[in-house]
């Protein structure tokens, strides 16, 4: 039997500058910008509904701050 793994996205809130590219490019709308500020004064991205993620990796590819890692 084949083991099924759920893709995981890790967002480093300290690196995120809230550009929202990941929010715009996520095909499943699983990322949003927090209403809270990070230590640099930005609204960082937040990943939600992990079970719905396809692991496409677009969020990590478009992040200019390399704040997103995608684990498949």
mmCIF file of the N, C-alpha and C atoms, coordinates in Angstrom:
data_MODEL
# 
_entry.id   MODEL 
# 
loop_
_atom_site.group_PDB 
_atom_site.id 
_atom_site.type_symbol 
_atom_site.label_atom_id 
_atom_site.label_alt_id 
_atom_site.label_comp_id 
_atom_site.label_asym_id 
_atom_site.label_entity_id 
_atom_site.label_seq_id 
_atom_site.pdbx_PDB_ins_code 
_atom_site.Cartn_x 
_atom_site.Cartn_y 
_atom_site.Cartn_z 
_atom_site.occupancy 
_atom_site.B_iso_or_equiv 
_atom_site.pdbx_formal_charge 
_atom_site.auth_seq_id 
_atom_site.auth_comp_id 
_atom_site.auth_asym_id 
_atom_site.auth_atom_id 
_atom_site.pdbx_PDB_model_num 
ATOM 1   N N  . UNK A 1 1  ? 0.845  -1.179 0.000  1.00 0.00 ? 1  UNK A N  1 
ATOM 2   C CA . UNK A 1 1  ? 0.000  0.000  0.000  1.00 0.00 ? 1  UNK A CA 1 
ATOM 3   C C  . UNK A 1 1  ? 0.891  1.243  0.000  1.00 0.00 ? 1  UNK A C  1 
ATOM 4   N N  . UNK A 1 2  ? 0.526  2.201  -0.801 1.00 0.00 ? 2  UNK A N  1 
ATOM 5   C CA . UNK A 1 2  ? 1.301  3.433  -0.946 1.00 0.00 ? 2  UNK A CA 1 
ATOM 6   C C  . UNK A 1 2  ? 0.987  4.413  0.180  1.00 0.00 ? 2  UNK A C  1 
ATOM 7   N N  . UNK A 1 3  ? 2.032  4.979  0.744  1.00 0.00 ? 3  UNK A N  1 
ATOM 8   C CA . UNK A 1 3  ? 1.867  5.949  1.821  1.00 0.00 ? 3  UNK A CA 1 
ATOM 9   C C  . UNK A 1 3  ? 1.560  7.328  1.230  1.00 0.00 ? 3  UNK A C  1 
ATOM 10  N N  . UNK A 1 4  ? 0.520  7.960  1.708  1.00 0.00 ? 4  UNK A N  1 
ATOM 11  C CA . UNK A 1 4  ? 0.125  9.280  1.224  1.00 0.00 ? 4  UNK A CA 1 
ATOM 12  C C  . UNK A 1 4  ? 0.624  10.327 2.217  1.00 0.00 ? 4  UNK A C  1 
ATOM 13  N N  . UNK A 1 5  ? 1.359  11.299 1.703  1.00 0.00 ? 5  UNK A N  1 
ATOM 14  C CA . UNK A 1 5  ? 1.834  12.378 2.567  1.00 0.00 ? 5  UNK A CA 1 
ATOM 15  C C  . UNK A 1 5  ? 1.146  13.681 2.190  1.00 0.00 ? 5  UNK A C  1 
ATOM 16  N N  . UNK A 1 6  ? 0.869  14.462 3.194  1.00 0.00 ? 6  UNK A N  1 
ATOM 17  C CA . UNK A 1 6  ? 0.231  15.759 2.975  1.00 0.00 ? 6  UNK A CA 1 
ATOM 18  C C  . UNK A 1 6  ? 1.332  16.808 2.853  1.00 0.00 ? 6  UNK A C  1 
ATOM 19  N N  . UNK A 1 7  ? 1.315  17.592 1.783  1.00 0.00 ? 7  UNK A N  1 
ATOM 20  C CA . UNK A 1 7  ? 2.316  18.656 1.637  1.00 0.00 ? 7  UNK A CA 1 
ATOM 21  C C  . UNK A 1 7  ? 2.211  19.650 2.795  1.00 0.00 ? 7  UNK A C  1 
ATOM 22  N N  . UNK A 1 8  ? 3.333  20.190 3.187  1.00 0.00 ? 8  UNK A N  1 
ATOM 23  C CA . UNK A 1 8  ? 3.368  21.157 4.277  1.00 0.00 ? 8  UNK A CA 1 
ATOM 24  C C  . UNK A 1 8  ? 4.077  22.423 3.821  1.00 0.00 ? 8  UNK A C  1 
ATOM 25  N N  . UNK A 1 9  ? 3.525  23.550 4.200  1.00 0.00 ? 9  UNK A N  1 
ATOM 26  C CA . UNK A 1 9  ? 4.116  24.844 3.882  1.00 0.00 ? 9  UNK A CA 1 
ATOM 27  C C  . UNK A 1 9  ? 4.581  25.465 5.196  1.00 0.00 ? 9  UNK A C  1 
ATOM 28  N N  . UNK A 1 10 ? 5.813  25.927 5.221  1.00 0.00 ? 10 UNK A N  1 
ATOM 29  C CA . UNK A 1 10 ? 6.340  26.629 6.397  1.00 0.00 ? 10 UNK A CA 1 
ATOM 30  C C  . UNK A 1 10 ? 6.669  28.061 5.984  1.00 0.00 ? 10 UNK A C  1 
ATOM 31  N N  . UNK A 1 11 ? 6.045  29.010 6.661  1.00 0.00 ? 11 UNK A N  1 
ATOM 32  C CA . UNK A 1 11 ? 6.276  30.425 6.374  1.00 0.00 ? 11 UNK A CA 1 
ATOM 33  C C  . UNK A 1 11 ? 7.038  31.036 7.543  1.00 0.00 ? 11 UNK A C  1 
ATOM 34  N N  . UNK A 1 12 ? 8.186  31.615 7.247  1.00 0.00 ? 12 UNK A N  1 
ATOM 35  C CA . UNK A 1 12 ? 8.984  32.291 8.268  1.00 0.00 ? 12 UNK A CA 1 
ATOM 36  C C  . UNK A 1 12 ? 8.466  33.722 8.395  1.00 0.00 ? 12 UNK A C  1 
ATOM 37  N N  . UNK A 1 13 ? 7.662  33.962 9.412  1.00 0.00 ? 13 UNK A N  1 
ATOM 38  C CA . UNK A 1 13 ? 7.019  35.271 9.597  1.00 0.00 ? 13 UNK A CA 1 
ATOM 39  C C  . UNK A 1 13 ? 8.034  36.392 9.792  1.00 0.00 ? 13 UNK A C  1 
ATOM 40  N N  . UNK A 1 14 ? 9.220  36.057 10.281 1.00 0.00 ? 14 UNK A N  1 
ATOM 41  C CA . UNK A 1 14 ? 10.252 37.087 10.484 1.00 0.00 ? 14 UNK A CA 1 
ATOM 42  C C  . UNK A 1 14 ? 10.802 37.602 9.159  1.00 0.00 ? 14 UNK A C  1 
ATOM 43  N N  . UNK A 1 15 ? 10.844 36.737 8.143  1.00 0.00 ? 15 UNK A N  1 
ATOM 44  C CA . UNK A 1 15 ? 11.368 37.132 6.830  1.00 0.00 ? 15 UNK A CA 1 
ATOM 45  C C  . UNK A 1 15 ? 10.304 37.774 5.941  1.00 0.00 ? 15 UNK A C  1 
ATOM 46  N N  . UNK A 1 16 ? 9.045  37.428 6.172  1.00 0.00 ? 16 UNK A N  1 
ATOM 47  C CA . UNK A 1 16 ? 7.946  37.870 5.307  1.00 0.00 ? 16 UNK A CA 1 
ATOM 48  C C  . UNK A 1 16 ? 7.727  39.376 5.406  1.00 0.00 ? 16 UNK A C  1 
ATOM 49  N N  . UNK A 1 17 ? 7.598  40.018 4.232  1.00 0.00 ? 17 UNK A N  1 
ATOM 50  C CA . UNK A 1 17 ? 7.341  41.458 4.178  1.00 0.00 ? 17 UNK A CA 1 
ATOM 51  C C  . UNK A 1 17 ? 5.914  41.776 3.728  1.00 0.00 ? 17 UNK A C  1 
ATOM 52  N N  . UNK A 1 18 ? 5.065  40.754 3.676  1.00 0.00 ? 18 UNK A N  1 
ATOM 53  C CA . UNK A 1 18 ? 3.663  40.980 3.372  1.00 0.00 ? 18 UNK A CA 1 
ATOM 54  C C  . UNK A 1 18 ? 3.369  41.444 1.963  1.00 0.00 ? 18 UNK A C  1 
ATOM 55  N N  . UNK A 1 19 ? 4.164  41.026 0.990  1.00 0.00 ? 19 UNK A N  1 
ATOM 56  C CA . UNK A 1 19 ? 3.962  41.468 -0.400 1.00 0.00 ? 19 UNK A CA 1 
ATOM 57  C C  . UNK A 1 19 ? 2.688  40.881 -1.012 1.00 0.00 ? 19 UNK A C  1 
ATOM 58  N N  . UNK A 1 20 ? 2.208  39.781 -0.469 1.00 0.00 ? 20 UNK A N  1 
ATOM 59  C CA . UNK A 1 20 ? 0.988  39.062 -0.868 1.00 0.00 ? 20 UNK A CA 1 
ATOM 60  C C  . UNK A 1 20 ? 1.086  38.324 -2.204 1.00 0.00 ? 20 UNK A C  1 
ATOM 61  N N  . UNK A 1 21 ? 2.282  38.145 -2.748 1.00 0.00 ? 21 UNK A N  1 
ATOM 62  C CA . UNK A 1 21 ? 2.417  37.341 -3.971 1.00 0.00 ? 21 UNK A CA 1 
ATOM 63  C C  . UNK A 1 21 ? 1.913  35.919 -3.728 1.00 0.00 ? 21 UNK A C  1 
ATOM 64  N N  . UNK A 1 22 ? 2.270  35.349 -2.590 1.00 0.00 ? 22 UNK A N  1 
ATOM 65  C CA . UNK A 1 22 ? 1.844  33.980 -2.287 1.00 0.00 ? 22 UNK A CA 1 
ATOM 66  C C  . UNK A 1 22 ? 0.320  33.892 -2.189 1.00 0.00 ? 22 UNK A C  1 
ATOM 67  N N  . UNK A 1 23 ? -0.292 34.919 -1.643 1.00 0.00 ? 23 UNK A N  1 
ATOM 68  C CA . UNK A 1 23 ? -1.753 34.958 -1.518 1.00 0.00 ? 23 UNK A CA 1 
ATOM 69  C C  . UNK A 1 23 ? -2.388 34.943 -2.907 1.00 0.00 ? 23 UNK A C  1 
ATOM 70  N N  . UNK A 1 24 ? -1.842 35.738 -3.816 1.00 0.00 ? 24 UNK A N  1 
ATOM 71  C CA . UNK A 1 24 ? -2.385 35.845 -5.172 1.00 0.00 ? 24 UNK A CA 1 
ATOM 72  C C  . UNK A 1 24 ? -2.163 34.582 -5.998 1.00 0.00 ? 24 UNK A C  1 
ATOM 73  N N  . UNK A 1 25 ? -1.025 33.904 -5.791 1.00 0.00 ? 25 UNK A N  1 
ATOM 74  C CA . UNK A 1 25 ? -0.680 32.764 -6.630 1.00 0.00 ? 25 UNK A CA 1 
ATOM 75  C C  . UNK A 1 25 ? -1.156 31.415 -6.109 1.00 0.00 ? 25 UNK A C  1 
ATOM 76  N N  . UNK A 1 26 ? -1.586 31.320 -4.865 1.00 0.00 ? 26 UNK A N  1 
ATOM 77  C CA . UNK A 1 26 ? -2.059 30.034 -4.335 1.00 0.00 ? 26 UNK A CA 1 
ATOM 78  C C  . UNK A 1 26 ? -3.364 29.652 -5.034 1.00 0.00 ? 26 UNK A C  1 
ATOM 79  N N  . UNK A 1 27 ? -3.360 28.544 -5.802 1.00 0.00 ? 27 UNK A N  1 
ATOM 80  C CA . UNK A 1 27 ? -4.565 28.163 -6.544 1.00 0.00 ? 27 UNK A CA 1 
ATOM 81  C C  . UNK A 1 27 ? -5.718 27.714 -5.650 1.00 0.00 ? 27 UNK A C  1 
ATOM 82  N N  . UNK A 1 28 ? -5.432 27.385 -4.402 1.00 0.00 ? 28 UNK A N  1 
ATOM 83  C CA . UNK A 1 28 ? -6.464 26.921 -3.473 1.00 0.00 ? 28 UNK A CA 1 
ATOM 84  C C  . UNK A 1 28 ? -6.860 27.976 -2.440 1.00 0.00 ? 28 UNK A C  1 
ATOM 85  N N  . UNK A 1 29 ? -6.283 29.181 -2.539 1.00 0.00 ? 29 UNK A N  1 
ATOM 86  C CA . UNK A 1 29 ? -6.574 30.270 -1.592 1.00 0.00 ? 29 UNK A CA 1 
ATOM 87  C C  . UNK A 1 29 ? -6.359 29.846 -0.131 1.00 0.00 ? 29 UNK A C  1 
ATOM 88  N N  . UNK A 1 30 ? -5.209 29.239 0.132  1.00 0.00 ? 30 UNK A N  1 
ATOM 89  C CA . UNK A 1 30 ? -4.908 28.740 1.471  1.00 0.00 ? 30 UNK A CA 1 
ATOM 90  C C  . UNK A 1 30 ? -3.981 29.657 2.266  1.00 0.00 ? 30 UNK A C  1 
ATOM 91  N N  . UNK A 1 31 ? -3.602 30.778 1.677  1.00 0.00 ? 31 UNK A N  1 
ATOM 92  C CA . UNK A 1 31 ? -2.693 31.708 2.346  1.00 0.00 ? 31 UNK A CA 1 
ATOM 93  C C  . UNK A 1 31 ? -3.359 33.080 2.427  1.00 0.00 ? 31 UNK A C  1 
ATOM 94  N N  . UNK A 1 32 ? -3.214 33.716 3.570  1.00 0.00 ? 32 UNK A N  1 
ATOM 95  C CA . UNK A 1 32 ? -3.744 35.069 3.744  1.00 0.00 ? 32 UNK A CA 1 
ATOM 96  C C  . UNK A 1 32 ? -2.734 35.889 4.542  1.00 0.00 ? 32 UNK A C  1 
ATOM 97  N N  . UNK A 1 33 ? -2.893 37.192 4.560  1.00 0.00 ? 33 UNK A N  1 
ATOM 98  C CA . UNK A 1 33 ? -2.017 38.048 5.351  1.00 0.00 ? 33 UNK A CA 1 
ATOM 99  C C  . UNK A 1 33 ? -2.615 38.235 6.740  1.00 0.00 ? 33 UNK A C  1 
ATOM 100 N N  . UNK A 1 34 ? -1.781 38.078 7.740  1.00 0.00 ? 34 UNK A N  1 
ATOM 101 C CA . UNK A 1 34 ? -2.197 38.221 9.129  1.00 0.00 ? 34 UNK A CA 1 
ATOM 102 C C  . UNK A 1 34 ? -2.592 39.666 9.427  1.00 0.00 ? 34 UNK A C  1 
ATOM 103 N N  . UNK A 1 35 ? -3.451 39.840 10.397 1.00 0.00 ? 35 UNK A N  1 
ATOM 104 C CA . UNK A 1 35 ? -3.789 41.189 10.857 1.00 0.00 ? 35 UNK A CA 1 
ATOM 105 C C  . UNK A 1 35 ? -2.766 41.670 11.885 1.00 0.00 ? 35 UNK A C  1 
ATOM 106 N N  . UNK A 1 36 ? -1.944 40.747 12.382 1.00 0.00 ? 36 UNK A N  1 
ATOM 107 C CA . UNK A 1 36 ? -0.883 41.085 13.340 1.00 0.00 ? 36 UNK A CA 1 
ATOM 108 C C  . UNK A 1 36 ? 0.381  41.498 12.597 1.00 0.00 ? 36 UNK A C  1 
ATOM 109 N N  . UNK A 1 37 ? 1.239  42.210 13.278 1.00 0.00 ? 37 UNK A N  1 
ATOM 110 C CA . UNK A 1 37 ? 2.515  42.640 12.709 1.00 0.00 ? 37 UNK A CA 1 
ATOM 111 C C  . UNK A 1 37 ? 3.634  41.706 13.150 1.00 0.00 ? 37 UNK A C  1 
ATOM 112 N N  . UNK A 1 38 ? 4.623  41.512 12.274 1.00 0.00 ? 38 UNK A N  1 
ATOM 113 C CA . UNK A 1 38 ? 5.816  40.780 12.690 1.00 0.00 ? 38 UNK A CA 1 
ATOM 114 C C  . UNK A 1 38 ? 6.794  41.776 13.312 1.00 0.00 ? 38 UNK A C  1 
ATOM 115 N N  . UNK A 1 39 ? 7.963  41.308 13.713 1.00 0.00 ? 39 UNK A N  1 
ATOM 116 C CA . UNK A 1 39 ? 8.928  42.180 14.404 1.00 0.00 ? 39 UNK A CA 1 
ATOM 117 C C  . UNK A 1 39 ? 9.476  43.307 13.528 1.00 0.00 ? 39 UNK A C  1 
ATOM 118 N N  . UNK A 1 40 ? 9.269  43.193 12.208 1.00 0.00 ? 40 UNK A N  1 
ATOM 119 C CA . UNK A 1 40 ? 9.729  44.233 11.285 1.00 0.00 ? 40 UNK A CA 1 
ATOM 120 C C  . UNK A 1 40 ? 8.623  45.203 10.872 1.00 0.00 ? 40 UNK A C  1 
ATOM 121 N N  . UNK A 1 41 ? 7.427  45.008 11.417 1.00 0.00 ? 41 UNK A N  1 
ATOM 122 C CA . UNK A 1 41 ? 6.320  45.911 11.133 1.00 0.00 ? 41 UNK A CA 1 
ATOM 123 C C  . UNK A 1 41 ? 5.475  45.550 9.926  1.00 0.00 ? 41 UNK A C  1 
ATOM 124 N N  . UNK A 1 42 ? 5.605  44.306 9.432  1.00 0.00 ? 42 UNK A N  1 
ATOM 125 C CA . UNK A 1 42 ? 4.825  43.851 8.275  1.00 0.00 ? 42 UNK A CA 1 
ATOM 126 C C  . UNK A 1 42 ? 3.737  42.873 8.720  1.00 0.00 ? 42 UNK A C  1 
ATOM 127 N N  . UNK A 1 43 ? 2.707  42.736 7.894  1.00 0.00 ? 43 UNK A N  1 
ATOM 128 C CA . UNK A 1 43 ? 1.675  41.721 8.106  1.00 0.00 ? 43 UNK A CA 1 
ATOM 129 C C  . UNK A 1 43 ? 2.144  40.458 7.383  1.00 0.00 ? 43 UNK A C  1 
ATOM 130 N N  . UNK A 1 44 ? 2.609  39.447 8.096  1.00 0.00 ? 44 UNK A N  1 
ATOM 131 C CA . UNK A 1 44 ? 3.145  38.255 7.435  1.00 0.00 ? 44 UNK A CA 1 
ATOM 132 C C  . UNK A 1 44 ? 2.053  37.336 6.897  1.00 0.00 ? 44 UNK A C  1 
ATOM 133 N N  . UNK A 1 45 ? 2.450  36.521 5.942  1.00 0.00 ? 45 UNK A N  1 
ATOM 134 C CA . UNK A 1 45 ? 1.538  35.533 5.370  1.00 0.00 ? 45 UNK A CA 1 
ATOM 135 C C  . UNK A 1 45 ? 1.305  34.402 6.370  1.00 0.00 ? 45 UNK A C  1 
ATOM 136 N N  . UNK A 1 46 ? 0.108  33.831 6.311  1.00 0.00 ? 46 UNK A N  1 
ATOM 137 C CA . UNK A 1 46 ? -0.275 32.719 7.185  1.00 0.00 ? 46 UNK A CA 1 
ATOM 138 C C  . UNK A 1 46 ? -0.861 31.617 6.314  1.00 0.00 ? 46 UNK A C  1 
ATOM 139 N N  . UNK A 1 47 ? -0.437 30.382 6.562  1.00 0.00 ? 47 UNK A N  1 
ATOM 140 C CA . UNK A 1 47 ? -0.922 29.213 5.825  1.00 0.00 ? 47 UNK A CA 1 
ATOM 141 C C  . UNK A 1 47 ? -2.047 28.569 6.620  1.00 0.00 ? 47 UNK A C  1 
ATOM 142 N N  . UNK A 1 48 ? -3.141 28.255 5.957  1.00 0.00 ? 48 UNK A N  1 
ATOM 143 C CA . UNK A 1 48 ? -4.293 27.666 6.624  1.00 0.00 ? 48 UNK A CA 1 
ATOM 144 C C  . UNK A 1 48 ? -4.803 26.460 5.839  1.00 0.00 ? 48 UNK A C  1 
ATOM 145 N N  . UNK A 1 49 ? -5.583 25.630 6.460  1.00 0.00 ? 49 UNK A N  1 
ATOM 146 C CA . UNK A 1 49 ? -6.198 24.449 5.834  1.00 0.00 ? 49 UNK A CA 1 
ATOM 147 C C  . UNK A 1 49 ? -5.157 23.570 5.137  1.00 0.00 ? 49 UNK A C  1 
ATOM 148 N N  . UNK A 1 50 ? -4.157 23.172 5.897  1.00 0.00 ? 50 UNK A N  1 
ATOM 149 C CA . UNK A 1 50 ? -3.046 22.369 5.387  1.00 0.00 ? 50 UNK A CA 1 
ATOM 150 C C  . UNK A 1 50 ? -3.509 21.142 4.599  1.00 0.00 ? 50 UNK A C  1 
ATOM 151 N N  . UNK A 1 51 ? -4.600 20.543 5.015  1.00 0.00 ? 51 UNK A N  1 
ATOM 152 C CA . UNK A 1 51 ? -5.090 19.327 4.355  1.00 0.00 ? 51 UNK A CA 1 
ATOM 153 C C  . UNK A 1 51 ? -5.555 19.567 2.923  1.00 0.00 ? 51 UNK A C  1 
ATOM 154 N N  . UNK A 1 52 ? -5.812 20.817 2.542  1.00 0.00 ? 52 UNK A N  1 
ATOM 155 C CA . UNK A 1 52 ? -6.263 21.130 1.184  1.00 0.00 ? 52 UNK A CA 1 
ATOM 156 C C  . UNK A 1 52 ? -5.130 21.505 0.228  1.00 0.00 ? 52 UNK A C  1 
ATOM 157 N N  . UNK A 1 53 ? -3.908 21.582 0.745  1.00 0.00 ? 53 UNK A N  1 
ATOM 158 C CA . UNK A 1 53 ? -2.756 21.985 -0.069 1.00 0.00 ? 53 UNK A CA 1 
ATOM 159 C C  . UNK A 1 53 ? -2.374 20.876 -1.050 1.00 0.00 ? 53 UNK A C  1 
ATOM 160 N N  . UNK A 1 54 ? -2.111 21.255 -2.296 1.00 0.00 ? 54 UNK A N  1 
ATOM 161 C CA . UNK A 1 54 ? -1.701 20.287 -3.320 1.00 0.00 ? 54 UNK A CA 1 
ATOM 162 C C  . UNK A 1 54 ? -0.188 20.150 -3.393 1.00 0.00 ? 54 UNK A C  1 
ATOM 163 N N  . UNK A 1 55 ? 0.528  21.051 -2.744 1.00 0.00 ? 55 UNK A N  1 
ATOM 164 C CA . UNK A 1 55 ? 1.988  21.018 -2.779 1.00 0.00 ? 55 UNK A CA 1 
ATOM 165 C C  . UNK A 1 55 ? 2.567  21.500 -4.089 1.00 0.00 ? 55 UNK A C  1 
ATOM 166 N N  . UNK A 1 56 ? 1.842  22.342 -4.797 1.00 0.00 ? 56 UNK A N  1 
ATOM 167 C CA . UNK A 1 56 ? 2.293  22.820 -6.111 1.00 0.00 ? 56 UNK A CA 1 
ATOM 168 C C  . UNK A 1 56 ? 3.578  23.639 -6.017 1.00 0.00 ? 56 UNK A C  1 
ATOM 169 N N  . UNK A 1 57 ? 3.792  24.308 -4.887 1.00 0.00 ? 57 UNK A N  1 
ATOM 170 C CA . UNK A 1 57 ? 5.019  25.062 -4.678 1.00 0.00 ? 57 UNK A CA 1 
ATOM 171 C C  . UNK A 1 57 ? 5.047  26.466 -5.244 1.00 0.00 ? 57 UNK A C  1 
ATOM 172 N N  . UNK A 1 58 ? 3.940  26.925 -5.816 1.00 0.00 ? 58 UNK A N  1 
ATOM 173 C CA . UNK A 1 58 ? 3.917  28.274 -6.392 1.00 0.00 ? 58 UNK A CA 1 
ATOM 174 C C  . UNK A 1 58 ? 4.219  29.352 -5.354 1.00 0.00 ? 58 UNK A C  1 
ATOM 175 N N  . UNK A 1 59 ? 3.716  29.173 -4.156 1.00 0.00 ? 59 UNK A N  1 
ATOM 176 C CA . UNK A 1 59 ? 3.940  30.180 -3.114 1.00 0.00 ? 59 UNK A CA 1 
ATOM 177 C C  . UNK A 1 59 ? 5.431  30.365 -2.840 1.00 0.00 ? 59 UNK A C  1 
ATOM 178 N N  . UNK A 1 60 ? 6.148  29.263 -2.753 1.00 0.00 ? 60 UNK A N  1 
ATOM 179 C CA . UNK A 1 60 ? 7.584  29.329 -2.512 1.00 0.00 ? 60 UNK A CA 1 
ATOM 180 C C  . UNK A 1 60 ? 8.357  29.905 -3.681 1.00 0.00 ? 60 UNK A C  1 
ATOM 181 N N  . UNK A 1 61 ? 7.892  29.622 -4.886 1.00 0.00 ? 61 UNK A N  1 
ATOM 182 C CA . UNK A 1 61 ? 8.572  30.129 -6.079 1.00 0.00 ? 61 UNK A CA 1 
ATOM 183 C C  . UNK A 1 61 ? 8.438  31.639 -6.236 1.00 0.00 ? 61 UNK A C  1 
ATOM 184 N N  . UNK A 1 62 ? 7.285  32.181 -5.888 1.00 0.00 ? 62 UNK A N  1 
ATOM 185 C CA . UNK A 1 62 ? 7.056  33.614 -6.101 1.00 0.00 ? 62 UNK A CA 1 
ATOM 186 C C  . UNK A 1 62 ? 7.493  34.489 -4.926 1.00 0.00 ? 62 UNK A C  1 
ATOM 187 N N  . UNK A 1 63 ? 7.868  33.883 -3.810 1.00 0.00 ? 63 UNK A N  1 
ATOM 188 C CA . UNK A 1 63 ? 8.244  34.658 -2.627 1.00 0.00 ? 63 UNK A CA 1 
ATOM 189 C C  . UNK A 1 63 ? 9.606  35.325 -2.825 1.00 0.00 ? 63 UNK A C  1 
ATOM 190 N N  . UNK A 1 64 ? 9.641  36.659 -2.915 1.00 0.00 ? 64 UNK A N  1 
ATOM 191 C CA . UNK A 1 64 ? 10.905 37.359 -3.133 1.00 0.00 ? 64 UNK A CA 1 
ATOM 192 C C  . UNK A 1 64 ? 11.811 37.369 -1.900 1.00 0.00 ? 64 UNK A C  1 
ATOM 193 N N  . UNK A 1 65 ? 11.268 37.031 -0.743 1.00 0.00 ? 65 UNK A N  1 
ATOM 194 C CA . UNK A 1 65 ? 12.039 37.058 0.498  1.00 0.00 ? 65 UNK A CA 1 
ATOM 195 C C  . UNK A 1 65 ? 12.492 35.674 0.954  1.00 0.00 ? 65 UNK A C  1 
ATOM 196 N N  . UNK A 1 66 ? 12.208 34.661 0.163  1.00 0.00 ? 66 UNK A N  1 
ATOM 197 C CA . UNK A 1 66 ? 12.542 33.264 0.482  1.00 0.00 ? 66 UNK A CA 1 
ATOM 198 C C  . UNK A 1 66 ? 12.049 32.926 1.895  1.00 0.00 ? 66 UNK A C  1 
ATOM 199 N N  . UNK A 1 67 ? 10.827 33.324 2.173  1.00 0.00 ? 67 UNK A N  1 
ATOM 200 C CA . UNK A 1 67 ? 10.231 33.107 3.489  1.00 0.00 ? 67 UNK A CA 1 
ATOM 201 C C  . UNK A 1 67 ? 9.349  31.867 3.527  1.00 0.00 ? 67 UNK A C  1 
ATOM 202 N N  . UNK A 1 68 ? 9.181  31.192 2.378  1.00 0.00 ? 68 UNK A N  1 
ATOM 203 C CA . UNK A 1 68 ? 8.281  30.044 2.309  1.00 0.00 ? 68 UNK A CA 1 
ATOM 204 C C  . UNK A 1 68 ? 9.031  28.807 1.846  1.00 0.00 ? 68 UNK A C  1 
ATOM 205 N N  . UNK A 1 69 ? 8.884  27.732 2.615  1.00 0.00 ? 69 UNK A N  1 
ATOM 206 C CA . UNK A 1 69 ? 9.436  26.434 2.240  1.00 0.00 ? 69 UNK A CA 1 
ATOM 207 C C  . UNK A 1 69 ? 8.277  25.476 2.033  1.00 0.00 ? 69 UNK A C  1 
ATOM 208 N N  . UNK A 1 70 ? 8.349  24.686 0.973  1.00 0.00 ? 70 UNK A N  1 
ATOM 209 C CA . UNK A 1 70 ? 7.309  23.712 0.663  1.00 0.00 ? 70 UNK A CA 1 
ATOM 210 C C  . UNK A 1 70 ? 7.900  22.326 0.834  1.00 0.00 ? 70 UNK A C  1 
ATOM 211 N N  . UNK A 1 71 ? 7.291  21.527 1.702  1.00 0.00 ? 71 UNK A N  1 
ATOM 212 C CA . UNK A 1 71 ? 7.716  20.146 1.930  1.00 0.00 ? 71 UNK A CA 1 
ATOM 213 C C  . UNK A 1 71 ? 6.666  19.223 1.348  1.00 0.00 ? 71 UNK A C  1 
ATOM 214 N N  . UNK A 1 72 ? 7.101  18.338 0.456  1.00 0.00 ? 72 UNK A N  1 
ATOM 215 C CA . UNK A 1 72 ? 6.159  17.404 -0.171 1.00 0.00 ? 72 UNK A CA 1 
ATOM 216 C C  . UNK A 1 72 ? 6.323  16.020 0.391  1.00 0.00 ? 72 UNK A C  1 
# 
